[in-house]
Amino acid sequence: MANISAPALTATICTLEHRAWSALCSSGADLLPLLSINPVIIFPGDLLLTAVSTPTLHDMLQGWKMASHQQTLI
């Protein structure tokens, strides 16, 4: 693995985070290509979705139309 400096790593993480938010604002299907092979996402209400859960993360994100920052609680 190449040695990545802290500023380069930070820039890479920020770029990927912005791409993920952009995909979520468009649709869940747009987010799928950005996820790892074995993604894990925890939603409110302790809903845990993975590549092998029932329903799968893929199943749930296919129907996701869009999200906005106003809908997100931090």
PLY file of the C-alpha trace (Angstrom):
ply
format ascii 1.0
element vertex 74
property float x
property float y
property float z
element edge 73
property int vertex1
property int vertex2
end_header
0.00 0.00 0.00
1.30 3.44 -0.87
2.27 5.77 1.94
-0.48 8.39 2.09
0.19 11.63 3.92
-2.36 12.94 6.40
-3.47 15.82 4.12
-3.86 13.48 1.15
-5.81 10.97 3.23
-8.06 13.71 4.59
-8.71 15.00 1.07
-9.52 11.49 -0.17
-11.94 10.82 2.69
-13.66 14.20 2.17
-14.01 13.54 -1.56
-15.56 10.12 -0.95
-17.88 11.54 1.70
-19.11 14.24 -0.69
-19.64 11.65 -3.44
-21.66 9.50 -1.02
-23.86 12.43 0.08
-24.39 13.43 -3.54
-25.44 9.87 -4.37
-27.83 9.76 -1.40
-29.41 13.03 -2.47
-30.04 11.47 -5.86
-31.09 7.90 -4.98
-30.10 4.89 -2.96
-29.22 3.03 -6.15
-26.56 5.68 -6.88
-24.97 4.97 -3.49
-24.56 1.23 -4.05
-21.48 1.42 -6.33
-19.67 3.52 -3.69
-20.10 0.94 -0.92
-17.72 -1.86 -0.02
-18.42 -5.49 -0.89
-19.67 -6.09 2.66
-21.40 -2.84 3.66
-23.03 -2.32 7.04
-25.40 0.59 7.59
-27.29 1.21 10.82
-30.50 3.18 10.44
-32.61 4.81 13.16
-34.59 2.33 15.21
-31.66 -0.11 15.32
-32.28 -1.32 11.76
-29.03 -2.99 10.70
-28.66 -3.72 7.00
-25.85 -5.68 5.36
-25.19 -7.57 2.14
-26.70 -10.70 3.72
-29.37 -9.31 6.07
-33.09 -9.75 5.44
-33.89 -7.44 3.74
-30.47 -6.74 2.27
-28.97 -3.28 2.09
-29.14 -3.57 -1.71
-32.90 -4.32 -1.54
-33.57 -1.32 0.70
-31.43 1.18 -1.23
-32.88 0.27 -4.64
-36.19 1.87 -3.65
-34.66 4.88 -1.87
-35.56 7.91 -3.93
-33.59 10.66 -2.17
-32.41 12.07 1.12
-31.57 15.57 2.21
-29.47 17.13 4.94
-32.69 18.46 6.49
-33.84 14.86 7.04
-30.60 13.86 8.74
-30.26 13.98 12.51
-26.77 14.22 13.90
0 1
1 2
2 3
3 4
4 5
5 6
6 7
7 8
8 9
9 10
10 11
11 12
12 13
13 14
14 15
15 16
16 17
17 18
18 19
19 20
20 21
21 22
22 23
23 24
24 25
25 26
26 27
27 28
28 29
29 30
30 31
31 32
32 33
33 34
34 35
35 36
36 37
37 38
38 39
39 40
40 41
41 42
42 43
43 44
44 45
45 46
46 47
47 48
48 49
49 50
50 51
51 52
52 53
53 54
54 55
55 56
56 57
57 58
58 59
59 60
60 61
61 62
62 63
63 64
64 65
65 66
66 67
67 68
68 69
69 70
70 71
71 72
72 73
